[in-house]
């Protein structure tokens, strides 16, 4: 099993003046310690279940560019990009730039967006859900076209691009991860366009994988070609007392067929939980 470290919060000791140094320390330990990928949220306000909106939040792609300069090995992505916050041509260009400057380590994590309050607050587009999914599919098509070297126009219902020029091309075609577990739309888009799914840890995981398999059958896609990623929460306890239960749960997820556990690490800003992940959790799953 591979591991991803997700950073959804930047409210750490020392406040904003200490953010560059602390973020660098976390990124470098994750990079050197064996994590496969490192992600941030694509939000401009803190989300409701993590704290009030006034808490510190860094813009995703600026932060990923900073992280690219602090690391050498980990893949970098937003979990997940809100499709309506950026025009698709600009998004494809941003991910291409990240990939070129990181030496081929960018991924595109993307979804239909959900946090209406922040969008309304900062004047970002937030159309109805059905339209957001339509835009998501068109954005996926545009990104794939721009990364293919095809400079032709794109004519969609919502987006029209006169020339999909993208120079320089990414070092590697960025892998696409679609976040969410909606059975009718999201998992269909995974089967049709994505290299990876990203499902929330919970009792319905086996069922969601079965739904994804059915969509793959309908799309003529090999189910095994899609990387199975689970979005989880690493809670090792204040003194590491939950390390063993965490390892047991990760073994269960691997048995279900998940290849990547991508999660928030409780109290990551103190560094000790991250050290425990590197010292005890990652090696235990590597031996499995």
VEXKETI-798180 format. One record per residue: residue number from 1; x, y, z of N, C-alpha, C in turn. Coordinates in nm, 3 decimals, always signed. Each point is the difference from the previous one (the first is absolute). Layout:
# residues N
markol; nX; nY; nZ; caX; caY; caZ; cX; cY; cZ
NUM; X; Y; Z; X; Y; Z; X; Y; Z
...
This chain:
# residues 288
markol; nX; nY; nZ; caX; caY; caZ; cX; cY; cZ
1; +0.084; -0.120; +0.000; -0.084; +0.120; +0.000; +0.087; +0.124; +0.000
2; -0.041; +0.099; -0.080; +0.065; +0.130; -0.003; -0.076; +0.097; +0.089
3; +0.068; +0.110; +0.037; -0.060; +0.095; +0.093; +0.008; +0.141; -0.056
4; -0.107; +0.074; +0.025; -0.003; +0.142; -0.031; -0.025; +0.079; +0.126
5; +0.065; +0.113; +0.013; -0.022; +0.090; +0.112; -0.081; +0.119; -0.049
6; -0.114; +0.023; +0.063; -0.090; +0.109; -0.037; +0.007; +0.108; +0.106
7; +0.018; +0.124; -0.044; +0.012; +0.114; +0.093; -0.121; +0.091; -0.019
8; -0.106; -0.019; +0.081; -0.121; +0.081; -0.015; -0.004; +0.122; +0.091
9; +0.099; +0.014; +0.087; -0.003; +0.108; +0.098; +0.141; +0.056; +0.016
10; +0.007; +0.133; +0.019; +0.128; +0.066; +0.021; -0.003; +0.083; +0.128
11; -0.087; -0.039; +0.093; -0.008; +0.067; +0.128; +0.094; -0.071; +0.097
12; +0.124; +0.043; -0.001; +0.106; -0.063; +0.078; +0.062; +0.101; +0.095
13; +0.071; -0.053; +0.097; +0.068; +0.085; +0.097; +0.095; +0.097; -0.073
14; -0.005; +0.124; +0.043; +0.083; +0.102; -0.063; -0.073; +0.084; -0.101
15; -0.117; -0.048; -0.046; -0.081; +0.078; -0.092; +0.062; +0.018; -0.137
16; -0.052; +0.095; -0.075; +0.042; +0.020; -0.139; +0.150; +0.026; -0.016
17; +0.067; +0.075; +0.091; +0.144; +0.022; -0.020; +0.083; -0.128; -0.002
18; -0.050; -0.104; +0.066; +0.074; -0.126; +0.006; -0.040; -0.100; -0.108
19; -0.101; +0.035; -0.080; -0.052; -0.095; -0.097; +0.105; -0.048; -0.101
20; +0.081; +0.087; -0.059; +0.095; -0.051; -0.099; +0.095; -0.105; +0.057
21; +0.056; +0.026; +0.118; +0.094; -0.094; +0.059; -0.068; -0.130; +0.039
22; -0.118; +0.010; +0.064; -0.069; -0.122; +0.045; -0.046; -0.083; -0.118
23; -0.052; +0.064; -0.101; -0.045; -0.072; -0.119; +0.118; -0.068; -0.069
24; +0.113; +0.068; -0.004; +0.119; -0.060; -0.058; +0.046; -0.122; +0.079
25; -0.002; +0.008; +0.131; +0.041; -0.113; +0.084; -0.090; -0.121; -0.023
26; -0.130; +0.024; -0.005; -0.095; -0.109; -0.022; +0.022; -0.063; -0.137
27; +0.011; +0.086; -0.101; +0.015; -0.051; -0.137; +0.127; -0.081; -0.015
28; +0.109; +0.048; +0.056; +0.127; -0.070; -0.016; +0.001; -0.134; +0.073
29; -0.060; -0.005; +0.119; -0.006; -0.128; +0.071; -0.089; -0.099; -0.074
30; -0.113; +0.047; -0.052; -0.086; -0.089; -0.078; +0.073; -0.050; -0.123
31; +0.072; +0.088; -0.066; +0.073; -0.035; -0.122; +0.111; -0.100; +0.028
32; +0.077; +0.025; +0.102; +0.113; -0.085; +0.033; -0.043; -0.127; +0.072
33; -0.116; +0.006; +0.065; -0.043; -0.112; +0.083; -0.079; -0.108; -0.071
34; -0.035; +0.021; -0.127; -0.063; -0.107; -0.076; -0.142; +0.022; -0.044
35; -0.060; +0.116; +0.027; -0.134; +0.028; -0.054; +0.008; +0.008; -0.151
36; -0.104; -0.048; -0.066; -0.003; +0.000; -0.146; -0.051; +0.132; -0.056
37; -0.087; +0.068; +0.077; -0.058; +0.124; -0.051; -0.034; +0.094; +0.114
38; -0.015; +0.126; -0.036; -0.026; +0.107; +0.096; -0.106; +0.091; -0.062
39; -0.103; +0.031; +0.078; -0.111; +0.078; -0.056; -0.046; +0.108; +0.094
40; -0.069; +0.099; -0.058; -0.068; +0.104; +0.074; -0.143; +0.010; -0.054
41; -0.086; +0.068; +0.076; -0.137; +0.022; -0.047; -0.004; +0.117; -0.098
42; -0.099; -0.003; -0.087; -0.025; +0.116; -0.085; -0.115; +0.078; +0.062
43; +0.031; +0.067; +0.109; -0.096; +0.087; +0.066; +0.067; +0.133; +0.030
44; -0.082; +0.103; +0.009; +0.051; +0.133; +0.033; -0.044; +0.044; +0.140
45; -0.093; -0.072; +0.058; -0.038; +0.011; +0.141; +0.016; -0.138; +0.062
46; +0.019; -0.004; +0.131; +0.001; -0.129; +0.066; -0.141; -0.062; -0.006
47; -0.006; -0.132; -0.016; -0.129; -0.066; -0.015; -0.063; -0.025; +0.137
48; -0.130; -0.014; +0.000; -0.079; +0.007; +0.122; +0.037; -0.104; +0.104
49; +0.027; -0.126; -0.041; +0.023; -0.103; +0.102; +0.141; +0.003; +0.055
50; +0.085; +0.090; -0.051; +0.136; +0.013; +0.054; +0.018; +0.128; +0.081
51; -0.093; +0.092; -0.011; +0.012; +0.123; +0.076; -0.073; +0.114; -0.066
52; +0.000; +0.116; +0.064; -0.068; +0.116; -0.058; +0.071; +0.048; -0.127
53; -0.071; +0.068; -0.089; +0.059; +0.041; -0.127; +0.116; +0.097; +0.015
54; +0.009; +0.066; +0.115; +0.106; +0.100; +0.018; +0.138; -0.062; +0.024
55; +0.007; -0.129; +0.023; +0.130; -0.063; +0.024; +0.086; +0.005; -0.126
56; +0.131; -0.011; +0.020; +0.095; +0.014; -0.109; -0.027; -0.102; -0.112
57; +0.000; +0.048; -0.124; -0.015; -0.088; -0.116; +0.085; +0.057; -0.114
58; +0.083; -0.086; -0.057; +0.088; +0.039; -0.109; -0.060; -0.042; -0.134
59; +0.016; +0.082; -0.101; -0.048; -0.034; -0.134; +0.076; -0.121; -0.052
60; -0.072; -0.092; -0.062; +0.054; -0.133; -0.026; +0.119; +0.000; -0.095
61; -0.012; +0.059; -0.118; +0.105; -0.018; -0.100; +0.124; +0.084; +0.030
62; -0.015; +0.112; +0.068; +0.116; +0.073; +0.048; +0.076; -0.086; +0.101
63; -0.075; -0.065; +0.090; +0.061; -0.085; +0.102; +0.069; -0.120; -0.062
64; -0.063; -0.061; -0.100; +0.063; -0.115; -0.066; +0.130; +0.041; -0.069
65; +0.004; +0.119; -0.056; +0.124; +0.048; -0.059; +0.109; +0.014; +0.105
66; -0.036; +0.051; +0.117; +0.095; +0.010; +0.109; +0.047; -0.139; +0.042
67; -0.092; -0.093; +0.013; +0.036; -0.136; +0.041; +0.089; -0.069; -0.103
68; -0.019; +0.033; -0.126; +0.087; -0.058; -0.103; +0.145; +0.036; +0.024
69; +0.023; +0.123; +0.048; +0.136; +0.044; +0.026; +0.059; -0.055; +0.127
70; -0.086; -0.055; +0.087; +0.046; -0.054; +0.128; +0.021; -0.152; -0.005
71; -0.042; -0.064; -0.107; +0.002; -0.147; -0.007; +0.069; -0.045; -0.128
72; +0.029; -0.129; -0.005; +0.069; -0.055; -0.117; -0.070; -0.124; -0.057
73; -0.088; -0.063; +0.077; -0.050; -0.131; -0.043; -0.152; -0.010; +0.000
74; -0.068; +0.057; +0.099; -0.144; -0.020; +0.014; -0.077; +0.061; -0.117
75; -0.111; -0.066; -0.034; -0.094; +0.057; -0.096; -0.079; +0.110; +0.070
76; -0.046; +0.098; -0.077; -0.064; +0.119; +0.056; -0.136; +0.020; -0.066
77; -0.102; +0.027; +0.083; -0.134; +0.020; -0.055; -0.090; +0.073; +0.098
78; -0.109; +0.050; -0.052; -0.109; +0.053; +0.082; -0.105; -0.109; +0.015
79; -0.047; -0.018; +0.122; -0.109; -0.097; +0.026; -0.117; +0.078; +0.060
80; -0.093; +0.033; -0.090; +0.015; -0.001; -0.145; -0.032; +0.138; -0.055
81; +0.051; +0.028; -0.121; -0.026; +0.127; -0.066; -0.149; +0.020; -0.023
82; -0.050; +0.116; +0.037; -0.140; +0.035; -0.027; -0.009; +0.047; -0.145
83; -0.066; -0.078; -0.082; +0.006; +0.022; -0.145; -0.046; +0.139; -0.040
84; -0.095; +0.059; +0.071; -0.055; +0.128; -0.043; +0.082; +0.119; +0.049
85; +0.104; -0.023; +0.079; +0.079; +0.112; +0.051; +0.102; +0.051; -0.102
86; +0.031; -0.082; -0.101; +0.098; +0.039; -0.101; -0.050; -0.042; -0.138
87; +0.023; +0.084; -0.100; -0.031; -0.041; -0.136; +0.087; -0.121; -0.036
88; -0.054; -0.100; -0.067; +0.076; -0.123; -0.025; +0.131; +0.018; -0.074
89; +0.005; +0.093; -0.096; +0.125; +0.023; -0.070; +0.109; +0.049; +0.094
90; -0.037; +0.089; +0.092; +0.096; +0.050; +0.098; +0.038; -0.110; +0.099
91; -0.096; -0.083; +0.039; +0.029; -0.111; +0.091; +0.099; -0.097; -0.064
92; -0.024; -0.037; -0.126; +0.092; -0.090; -0.068; +0.140; +0.060; -0.007
93; +0.006; +0.131; -0.021; +0.129; +0.068; -0.006; +0.069; +0.000; +0.137
94; -0.077; +0.024; +0.106; +0.057; +0.001; +0.135; +0.058; -0.136; +0.037
95; -0.075; -0.107; -0.030; +0.048; -0.134; +0.032; +0.120; -0.035; -0.087
96; -0.002; +0.042; -0.126; +0.115; -0.022; -0.088; +0.124; +0.069; +0.056
97; -0.017; +0.123; +0.045; +0.112; +0.075; +0.056; +0.055; -0.069; +0.124
98; -0.089; -0.042; +0.088; +0.042; -0.072; +0.120; +0.077; -0.126; -0.037
99; -0.046; -0.069; -0.104; +0.066; -0.124; -0.040; +0.139; +0.027; -0.056
100; +0.011; +0.102; -0.085; +0.131; +0.032; -0.058; +0.099; +0.041; +0.109
101; -0.043; +0.088; +0.091; +0.092; +0.053; +0.100; +0.029; -0.097; +0.113
102; -0.083; -0.103; +0.016; +0.025; -0.101; +0.103; +0.071; -0.123; -0.057
103; +0.026; +0.001; -0.129; +0.065; -0.116; -0.060; -0.094; -0.117; -0.021
104; -0.126; +0.030; -0.034; -0.094; -0.107; -0.034; -0.077; -0.056; +0.117
105; -0.028; +0.082; +0.103; -0.063; -0.052; +0.122; -0.142; +0.050; +0.024
106; -0.059; +0.068; -0.096; -0.134; +0.056; +0.020; -0.108; -0.102; -0.032
107; -0.106; +0.002; +0.078; -0.124; -0.070; -0.030; -0.112; +0.103; -0.003
108; -0.107; -0.033; -0.069; -0.121; +0.083; +0.003; -0.104; -0.072; +0.083
109; -0.023; +0.053; +0.120; -0.116; -0.043; +0.078; -0.112; +0.099; -0.026
110; -0.119; -0.050; -0.030; -0.108; +0.090; -0.043; -0.136; -0.055; +0.039
111; -0.092; +0.092; +0.025; -0.136; -0.037; +0.035; -0.096; +0.113; -0.035
112; -0.126; -0.020; +0.033; -0.106; +0.091; -0.044; -0.020; +0.122; +0.089
113; +0.074; +0.009; +0.111; -0.011; +0.112; +0.096; -0.127; -0.012; +0.083
114; +0.007; +0.054; +0.123; -0.116; -0.013; +0.089; -0.017; +0.117; +0.098
115; +0.104; +0.078; +0.027; -0.005; +0.097; +0.109; -0.052; +0.133; -0.052
116; -0.133; +0.011; +0.000; -0.063; +0.117; -0.061; +0.035; +0.130; +0.072
117; +0.010; -0.005; +0.134; +0.023; +0.124; +0.076; +0.130; +0.067; -0.039
118; +0.107; -0.075; -0.016; +0.126; +0.062; -0.038; -0.006; +0.055; -0.142
119; -0.067; -0.074; -0.089; -0.012; +0.047; -0.138; -0.077; +0.132; -0.004
120; -0.113; +0.004; +0.069; -0.077; +0.125; +0.002; +0.079; +0.110; +0.069
121; +0.072; -0.036; +0.105; +0.074; +0.100; +0.076; +0.105; +0.071; -0.082
122; +0.072; -0.074; -0.085; +0.107; +0.060; -0.080; -0.039; +0.020; -0.146
123; -0.127; -0.018; -0.031; -0.045; +0.028; -0.136; +0.045; -0.102; -0.101
124; +0.016; -0.124; +0.042; +0.041; -0.107; -0.091; -0.125; -0.065; -0.061
125; +0.010; -0.053; -0.120; -0.117; -0.062; -0.063; -0.050; -0.119; +0.082
126; -0.130; -0.014; +0.010; -0.056; -0.116; +0.068; -0.139; -0.030; -0.058
127; -0.003; -0.058; -0.120; -0.128; -0.032; -0.063; -0.066; -0.120; +0.070
128; -0.121; -0.035; -0.038; -0.068; -0.116; +0.058; +0.080; -0.129; -0.020
129; -0.030; -0.100; +0.083; +0.078; -0.123; +0.002; +0.004; -0.068; -0.136
130; -0.113; -0.009; -0.069; -0.002; -0.067; -0.129; +0.095; +0.068; -0.098
131; +0.004; +0.133; +0.003; +0.090; +0.072; -0.089; +0.145; -0.019; +0.041
132; +0.026; -0.007; +0.130; +0.137; -0.022; +0.045; +0.053; -0.133; -0.050
133; -0.084; -0.102; -0.003; +0.044; -0.128; -0.054; +0.021; +0.006; -0.151
134; -0.084; +0.075; -0.069; +0.022; +0.017; -0.144; +0.133; +0.070; -0.025
135; +0.028; +0.101; +0.079; +0.127; +0.072; -0.014; +0.118; -0.089; +0.037
136; -0.019; -0.087; +0.099; +0.106; -0.092; +0.038; +0.037; -0.091; -0.117
137; -0.099; -0.054; -0.067; +0.030; -0.088; -0.112; +0.069; +0.076; -0.112
138; -0.046; +0.120; -0.029; +0.066; +0.078; -0.105; +0.143; +0.037; +0.039
139; +0.021; +0.032; +0.127; +0.135; +0.034; +0.045; +0.094; -0.118; -0.014
140; -0.048; -0.119; +0.030; +0.082; -0.120; -0.018; +0.037; -0.019; -0.146
141; -0.096; +0.021; -0.088; +0.027; -0.012; -0.143; +0.103; +0.103; -0.045
142; -0.012; +0.123; +0.049; +0.093; +0.106; -0.039; +0.141; -0.030; +0.049
143; +0.013; -0.043; +0.125; +0.132; -0.032; +0.053; +0.066; -0.111; -0.081
144; -0.076; -0.105; -0.028; +0.056; -0.111; -0.077; +0.039; +0.044; -0.141
145; -0.079; +0.086; -0.060; +0.034; +0.049; -0.133; +0.127; +0.085; +0.005
146; +0.009; +0.089; +0.097; +0.117; +0.087; +0.008; +0.126; -0.080; +0.031
147; -0.011; -0.107; +0.077; +0.116; -0.081; +0.034; +0.035; -0.101; -0.109
148; -0.085; -0.010; -0.100; +0.027; -0.094; -0.109; +0.083; +0.063; -0.111
149; +0.015; +0.132; +0.003; +0.069; +0.070; -0.108; -0.094; +0.048; -0.109
150; -0.127; -0.032; +0.010; -0.099; +0.045; -0.097; -0.030; +0.147; +0.025
151; +0.031; +0.087; -0.096; -0.020; +0.143; +0.015; -0.132; +0.048; -0.061
152; -0.083; -0.092; -0.038; -0.124; +0.038; -0.064; -0.097; +0.068; +0.095
153; -0.108; +0.053; -0.054; -0.101; +0.065; +0.085; -0.077; -0.102; +0.082
154; -0.065; +0.050; +0.102; -0.091; -0.083; +0.080; -0.133; +0.074; +0.006
155; -0.105; -0.068; -0.037; -0.134; +0.058; +0.001; -0.089; -0.082; +0.090
156; -0.025; +0.050; +0.118; -0.089; -0.066; +0.093; -0.121; +0.085; +0.028
157; -0.087; -0.050; +0.084; -0.119; +0.076; +0.037; +0.037; +0.121; +0.086
158; +0.099; -0.019; +0.089; +0.035; +0.104; +0.095; +0.133; +0.068; -0.031
159; +0.089; -0.070; -0.069; +0.134; +0.053; -0.027; +0.029; -0.005; -0.149
160; +0.054; +0.109; -0.051; +0.042; +0.005; -0.139; +0.144; +0.053; -0.003
161; +0.092; -0.080; -0.051; +0.140; +0.038; -0.009; +0.038; +0.004; -0.148
162; +0.051; +0.112; -0.046; +0.032; +0.014; -0.142; +0.124; -0.079; -0.040
163; +0.095; -0.011; +0.091; +0.124; -0.074; -0.030; +0.057; -0.054; +0.130
164; +0.007; -0.131; +0.015; +0.041; -0.060; +0.127; +0.152; -0.021; +0.003
165; +0.072; +0.105; -0.030; +0.145; -0.004; +0.003; +0.048; -0.012; +0.144
166; +0.098; -0.086; +0.024; +0.055; -0.019; +0.134; +0.150; -0.027; -0.011
167; +0.078; +0.107; +0.012; +0.145; -0.012; -0.014; +0.067; +0.070; +0.118
168; +0.084; -0.073; +0.075; +0.045; -0.138; -0.026; -0.102; -0.101; +0.048
169; +0.005; -0.115; -0.062; -0.082; -0.111; +0.047; +0.053; -0.051; +0.134
170; -0.084; -0.066; +0.080; +0.049; -0.060; +0.124; +0.113; -0.099; -0.026
171; +0.086; -0.017; +0.099; +0.105; -0.100; -0.012; -0.061; -0.139; -0.014
172; -0.106; -0.025; +0.075; -0.081; -0.121; -0.013; -0.145; +0.044; -0.004
173; -0.083; -0.072; -0.076; -0.143; +0.035; +0.002; -0.051; -0.018; +0.144
174; -0.045; +0.108; +0.065; -0.042; -0.012; +0.140; -0.113; -0.102; +0.017
175; +0.015; -0.084; +0.099; -0.105; -0.095; +0.033; -0.119; +0.075; +0.059
176; -0.120; -0.046; -0.034; -0.123; +0.067; +0.041; -0.066; -0.082; +0.111
177; -0.027; +0.065; +0.110; -0.074; -0.058; +0.112; -0.130; +0.078; +0.015
178; -0.112; -0.069; -0.003; -0.130; +0.064; +0.021; -0.047; -0.033; +0.140
179; -0.031; +0.104; +0.077; -0.043; -0.018; +0.137; -0.150; -0.012; +0.011
180; -0.045; -0.088; +0.089; -0.142; -0.015; +0.025; -0.048; -0.141; -0.025
181; -0.116; -0.032; +0.054; -0.052; -0.136; -0.008; -0.142; -0.007; -0.053
182; -0.047; +0.107; -0.063; -0.134; -0.004; -0.058; -0.013; -0.109; -0.103
183; -0.100; -0.082; +0.015; -0.009; -0.122; -0.081; -0.046; +0.025; -0.143
184; -0.079; +0.102; -0.022; -0.057; +0.021; -0.134; +0.091; +0.084; -0.089
185; +0.062; +0.103; +0.055; +0.080; +0.091; -0.082; +0.150; -0.011; +0.027
186; +0.040; +0.012; +0.126; +0.143; +0.007; +0.030; +0.072; -0.127; -0.040
187; -0.050; -0.114; +0.040; +0.070; -0.125; -0.030; -0.008; -0.034; -0.149
188; -0.101; +0.050; -0.069; -0.003; -0.015; -0.146; +0.114; +0.079; -0.064
189; +0.022; +0.122; +0.049; +0.109; +0.080; -0.054; +0.136; -0.062; +0.032
190; +0.012; -0.060; +0.118; +0.124; -0.072; +0.032; +0.026; -0.108; -0.104
191; -0.102; -0.081; -0.026; +0.016; -0.110; -0.095; +0.033; +0.051; -0.140
192; -0.052; +0.115; -0.036; +0.017; +0.050; -0.137; +0.131; +0.077; -0.019
193; +0.044; +0.074; +0.103; +0.111; +0.093; -0.022; +0.119; -0.015; +0.096
194; -0.019; -0.055; +0.118; +0.100; +0.015; +0.105; +0.100; -0.114; +0.005
195; +0.113; +0.030; +0.062; +0.101; -0.101; +0.031; -0.016; -0.051; +0.142
196; -0.074; +0.074; +0.084; -0.016; -0.037; +0.140; -0.133; +0.051; +0.052
197; -0.059; -0.076; +0.090; -0.117; +0.046; +0.075; +0.048; +0.045; +0.138
198; -0.086; +0.067; +0.072; +0.032; +0.041; +0.136; -0.128; -0.008; +0.082
199; -0.014; -0.109; +0.077; -0.121; -0.028; +0.075; +0.022; +0.027; +0.148
200; -0.101; +0.051; +0.067; +0.011; +0.025; +0.143; -0.012; -0.131; +0.077
201; +0.087; -0.015; +0.100; -0.002; -0.120; +0.084; -0.134; -0.011; +0.070
202; -0.059; -0.120; -0.002; -0.129; -0.022; +0.064; -0.053; -0.138; -0.032
203; -0.116; -0.033; +0.054; -0.053; -0.135; -0.014; -0.044; -0.038; -0.141
204; -0.016; +0.097; -0.091; -0.049; -0.030; -0.134; +0.111; -0.015; -0.103
205; +0.123; -0.010; +0.043; +0.110; -0.003; -0.096; -0.009; -0.116; -0.098
206; -0.030; -0.120; +0.050; -0.008; -0.116; -0.089; -0.111; +0.021; -0.104
207; -0.112; +0.055; +0.043; -0.110; +0.027; -0.092; +0.041; +0.104; -0.105
208; +0.070; +0.106; +0.042; +0.041; +0.104; -0.095; +0.095; -0.059; -0.104
209; +0.090; -0.088; +0.042; +0.090; -0.063; -0.096; -0.077; -0.087; -0.098
210; -0.104; -0.065; +0.047; -0.083; -0.081; -0.089; -0.072; +0.087; -0.103
211; -0.049; +0.116; +0.045; -0.064; +0.093; -0.094; +0.101; +0.049; -0.103
212; +0.120; +0.030; +0.044; +0.104; +0.042; -0.094; +0.030; -0.109; -0.101
213; +0.005; -0.123; +0.044; +0.024; -0.112; -0.091; -0.112; -0.007; -0.106
214; -0.125; +0.021; +0.041; -0.111; -0.003; -0.095; +0.013; +0.112; -0.103
215; +0.040; +0.120; +0.044; +0.020; +0.110; -0.094; +0.113; -0.033; -0.097
216; +0.106; -0.062; +0.051; +0.111; -0.039; -0.089; -0.047; -0.098; -0.106
217; -0.084; -0.093; +0.038; -0.054; -0.096; -0.097; -0.079; +0.071; -0.108
218; -0.081; +0.099; +0.039; -0.081; +0.073; -0.097; +0.086; +0.087; -0.091
219; +0.110; +0.053; +0.055; +0.087; +0.088; -0.079; +0.106; -0.076; -0.079
220; +0.005; -0.132; +0.018; +0.104; -0.078; -0.065; +0.138; +0.026; +0.057
221; +0.006; +0.034; +0.128; +0.125; +0.035; +0.068; +0.043; -0.115; +0.090
222; +0.129; -0.027; +0.003; +0.053; -0.102; +0.089; +0.000; +0.055; +0.143
223; -0.079; -0.060; +0.085; -0.012; +0.042; +0.139; +0.136; +0.005; +0.069
224; +0.088; -0.093; -0.033; +0.130; -0.008; +0.065; +0.094; +0.113; -0.042
225; -0.036; +0.073; -0.105; +0.082; +0.113; -0.043; -0.017; +0.122; +0.090
226; -0.106; +0.001; +0.080; -0.030; +0.115; +0.085; +0.060; -0.022; +0.138
227; +0.081; +0.094; +0.043; +0.060; -0.007; +0.133; -0.107; +0.028; +0.105
228; -0.010; -0.089; +0.097; -0.101; +0.013; +0.105; +0.062; +0.074; +0.119
229; -0.050; +0.120; +0.023; +0.051; +0.087; +0.105; -0.110; +0.026; +0.102
230; +0.033; -0.011; +0.128; -0.097; +0.025; +0.105; +0.044; +0.123; +0.080
231; -0.093; +0.092; +0.019; +0.025; +0.119; +0.079; -0.033; -0.033; +0.145
232; +0.100; +0.006; +0.086; -0.021; -0.045; +0.136; +0.057; +0.101; +0.099
233; +0.008; -0.041; +0.126; +0.044; +0.088; +0.108; +0.097; -0.081; +0.086
234; +0.123; +0.046; +0.009; +0.100; -0.068; +0.081; +0.000; +0.065; +0.140
235; -0.054; -0.073; +0.098; -0.002; +0.050; +0.138; +0.082; -0.097; +0.084
236; +0.126; +0.035; +0.023; +0.091; -0.089; +0.071; -0.005; +0.017; +0.151
237; -0.079; +0.098; +0.048; -0.007; +0.027; +0.143; +0.112; +0.092; +0.044
238; -0.021; +0.072; +0.111; +0.101; +0.096; +0.048; +0.137; -0.060; +0.024
239; +0.003; -0.126; +0.043; +0.127; -0.066; +0.029; +0.023; -0.124; -0.086
240; -0.069; -0.008; -0.112; +0.018; -0.114; -0.089; -0.077; -0.123; +0.042
241; -0.098; +0.015; +0.092; -0.071; -0.117; +0.050; -0.095; -0.061; -0.104
242; -0.026; +0.072; -0.108; -0.089; -0.053; -0.103; +0.075; -0.043; -0.126
243; +0.127; -0.018; +0.010; +0.078; -0.045; -0.115; -0.046; -0.138; -0.047
244; -0.013; -0.094; +0.091; -0.036; -0.137; -0.039; -0.140; -0.009; -0.058
245; -0.103; +0.064; +0.063; -0.132; +0.000; -0.066; +0.002; +0.064; -0.138
246; +0.082; +0.103; -0.018; +0.012; +0.063; -0.132; +0.057; -0.098; -0.101
247; +0.103; -0.073; +0.040; +0.060; -0.100; -0.089; -0.101; -0.108; -0.035
248; -0.078; -0.044; +0.098; -0.101; -0.103; -0.026; -0.103; +0.050; -0.101
249; -0.047; +0.125; +0.015; -0.098; +0.053; -0.094; +0.060; +0.011; -0.139
250; +0.123; +0.039; -0.011; +0.064; +0.011; -0.130; +0.015; -0.137; -0.066
251; +0.028; -0.102; +0.077; +0.002; -0.135; -0.056; -0.137; -0.039; -0.055
252; -0.107; +0.039; +0.072; -0.136; -0.028; -0.048; -0.026; +0.070; -0.133
253; +0.042; +0.126; -0.011; -0.020; +0.074; -0.123; +0.078; -0.062; -0.115
254; +0.121; -0.045; +0.028; +0.079; -0.066; -0.104; -0.068; -0.128; -0.046
255; -0.059; -0.073; +0.094; -0.070; -0.124; -0.034; -0.121; +0.028; -0.089
256; -0.065; +0.114; +0.021; -0.114; +0.038; -0.084; +0.043; +0.033; -0.143
257; +0.128; +0.027; -0.019; +0.049; +0.031; -0.134; +0.054; +0.140; -0.017
258; +0.012; +0.075; +0.109; +0.051; +0.137; -0.010; +0.152; -0.002; -0.005
259; +0.053; +0.075; -0.095; +0.145; +0.005; -0.020; +0.063; +0.121; +0.067
260; -0.080; +0.102; +0.029; +0.051; +0.123; +0.060; -0.091; +0.042; +0.114
261; +0.061; +0.025; +0.117; -0.071; +0.062; +0.113; +0.048; +0.144; +0.007
262; -0.092; +0.091; -0.025; +0.035; +0.142; -0.010; -0.074; +0.071; +0.111
263; +0.073; +0.055; +0.097; -0.075; +0.048; +0.113; +0.056; +0.119; +0.073
264; -0.090; +0.059; +0.078; +0.034; +0.105; +0.094; +0.064; -0.063; +0.123
265; +0.108; +0.056; +0.046; +0.069; -0.049; +0.119; -0.027; +0.096; +0.114
266; -0.068; -0.051; +0.103; -0.037; +0.085; +0.113; +0.125; +0.056; +0.068
267; +0.001; +0.131; +0.022; +0.108; +0.072; +0.068; +0.131; -0.008; -0.079
268; -0.009; +0.001; -0.132; +0.122; -0.009; -0.082; +0.095; +0.116; +0.026
269; -0.054; +0.115; +0.039; +0.084; +0.117; +0.021; +0.100; -0.014; +0.113
270; -0.026; -0.093; +0.093; +0.095; -0.023; +0.110; +0.117; -0.087; -0.042
271; -0.009; -0.061; -0.118; +0.104; -0.083; -0.061; +0.007; -0.142; +0.057
272; -0.029; -0.022; +0.127; +0.016; -0.133; +0.057; -0.091; -0.103; -0.067
273; -0.128; +0.030; -0.027; -0.082; -0.100; -0.071; +0.057; -0.038; -0.136
274; +0.059; +0.096; -0.070; +0.060; -0.029; -0.130; +0.123; -0.089; +0.017
275; +0.077; +0.024; +0.103; +0.114; -0.086; +0.029; -0.046; -0.143; +0.028
276; -0.110; -0.015; +0.075; -0.053; -0.134; +0.029; -0.050; -0.069; -0.127
277; -0.063; +0.076; -0.089; -0.043; -0.059; -0.127; +0.120; -0.056; -0.076
278; +0.107; +0.077; -0.005; +0.119; -0.041; -0.074; +0.072; -0.116; +0.069
279; +0.005; +0.004; +0.132; +0.076; -0.100; +0.075; -0.074; -0.133; +0.015
280; -0.135; +0.006; +0.012; -0.073; -0.122; +0.037; -0.108; -0.041; -0.098
281; -0.079; +0.094; -0.051; -0.115; -0.038; -0.081; +0.041; -0.037; -0.142
282; +0.075; +0.087; -0.067; +0.039; -0.029; -0.137; +0.080; -0.130; -0.011
283; +0.098; -0.025; +0.087; +0.074; -0.127; -0.010; -0.088; -0.122; +0.022
284; -0.100; +0.011; +0.088; -0.088; -0.116; +0.026; -0.080; -0.038; -0.122
285; -0.046; +0.099; -0.077; -0.076; -0.032; -0.122; +0.091; -0.038; -0.114
286; +0.123; +0.048; +0.000; +0.095; -0.038; -0.105; +0.034; -0.149; +0.011
287; -0.005; -0.054; +0.122; +0.032; -0.141; +0.020; -0.116; -0.092; -0.030
288; -0.120; +0.059; -0.015; -0.120; -0.084; -0.017; -0.001; -0.066; -0.137
